[in-house]
Amino acid sequence: MSGGDSAAKKFTNKDEDGEGVGDIVGDGVFDGVLLNQVLHHLDTNYETYPNAEKLLLELYRVLKPGGFLAINACAPKQLSG
């Protein structure tokens, strides 16, 4: 994809060859996941957040039971600053 594509368009559960990420990363693989300054790039529909929901479900899938998810995100006021 070109550098001008939005992060929302780039996020998919498919790699460049069309394989599902689940084919590459199995269920319950990671002890923890850090998501740093990503969520606000995923969606333009701020009522339903469809891409953020997909991402969080995928992160839940790859986390081990009892694993941790750390999220650092911006507030809307910071983005308009």
Helices and strands as residue ranges (DSSP letters): H 7-10, G 21-23, E 30-36, H 39-42, H 50-62, E 63-72, H 76-80
